[in-house]
């Protein structure tokens, strides 16, 4: 399972949706990046593969970052996805 996390302006917690395959995750990532590059804001509607009832709509001009991470049982349980790690 792959998770796509969106960080929004003025929002401390990321929004997340999940995709079953790397190809689907990459396609969603590219869709979000394309919307972020657009000169005109648009609404992105995203659904979660893991929880089909989970849907989110967000204005593209409010997105500050997007991250793809792979979820597996052994991969850092309890750790948040992203590029930064706190020293232990």
C-alpha positions as CSV (number, residue, x, y, z in Angstrom):
1,X,0.0,0.0,0.0
2,X,1.3,3.5,-0.9
3,X,0.3,6.7,1.0
4,X,0.2,10.1,-0.6
5,X,0.4,12.8,2.0
6,X,-0.6,16.4,1.3
7,X,0.7,19.3,3.4
8,X,-1.6,22.3,3.3
9,X,-0.9,26.0,4.1
10,X,-1.7,26.8,7.8
11,X,-2.6,23.2,8.6
12,X,-0.3,21.3,10.9
13,X,-1.5,17.8,10.0
14,X,-1.1,16.3,6.5
15,X,-4.1,14.9,4.5
16,X,-3.5,11.3,3.3
17,X,-5.0,8.9,0.7
18,X,-3.7,5.5,-0.1
19,X,-3.2,3.6,-3.4
20,X,-2.7,-0.1,-3.9
21,X,0.1,0.1,-6.5
22,X,3.1,2.1,-7.2
23,X,1.7,3.1,-10.6
24,X,-1.5,4.4,-9.1
25,X,0.4,6.3,-6.5
26,X,2.7,7.9,-9.1
27,X,-0.3,8.8,-11.2
28,X,-2.0,10.5,-8.3
29,X,1.3,12.3,-7.4
30,X,1.7,13.6,-11.0
31,X,-2.0,14.8,-10.9
32,X,-1.3,16.8,-7.8
33,X,2.0,18.2,-9.0
34,X,0.3,19.3,-12.3
35,X,-2.5,21.0,-10.4
36,X,0.1,22.8,-8.1
37,X,2.0,24.1,-11.2
38,X,-1.2,25.4,-12.8
39,X,-1.7,29.2,-12.8
40,X,-5.3,28.9,-11.9
41,X,-6.4,27.2,-8.6
42,X,-8.5,24.1,-9.0
43,X,-10.2,21.7,-6.7
44,X,-8.6,18.3,-6.5
45,X,-10.9,15.5,-5.4
46,X,-9.1,12.4,-4.0
47,X,-10.5,9.1,-2.8
48,X,-8.7,6.5,-0.7
49,X,-8.3,2.9,-2.0
50,X,-7.9,1.5,1.6
51,X,-11.0,3.3,2.9
52,X,-13.3,3.9,-0.2
53,X,-15.7,6.1,1.9
54,X,-12.8,8.5,2.6
55,X,-12.8,11.4,0.2
56,X,-11.1,14.8,0.3
57,X,-11.4,17.9,-1.8
58,X,-8.7,20.5,-1.7
59,X,-7.8,23.7,-3.6
60,X,-4.5,23.2,-5.5
61,X,-3.2,26.6,-4.4
62,X,-3.3,25.5,-0.7
63,X,-1.0,22.5,-1.2
64,X,2.6,23.2,-0.1
65,X,4.0,19.7,-0.4
66,X,3.2,16.2,-1.5
67,X,5.0,13.0,-0.4
68,X,4.6,9.4,-1.5
69,X,5.6,6.7,1.0
70,X,5.2,2.9,1.0
71,X,3.4,1.3,3.9
72,X,4.5,-2.2,5.0
73,X,4.2,-4.1,8.2
74,X,7.9,-3.9,9.0
75,X,8.6,-0.3,7.8
76,X,9.0,1.9,10.8
77,X,5.8,1.4,12.7
78,X,4.7,4.6,14.4
79,X,6.9,6.8,12.2
80,X,5.4,9.6,10.1
81,X,6.3,9.7,6.4
82,X,8.5,12.4,5.0
83,X,12.1,13.5,4.6
84,X,12.9,14.6,8.2
85,X,13.8,12.4,11.1
86,X,14.3,13.4,14.7
87,X,17.5,12.4,16.4
88,X,16.9,9.8,19.1
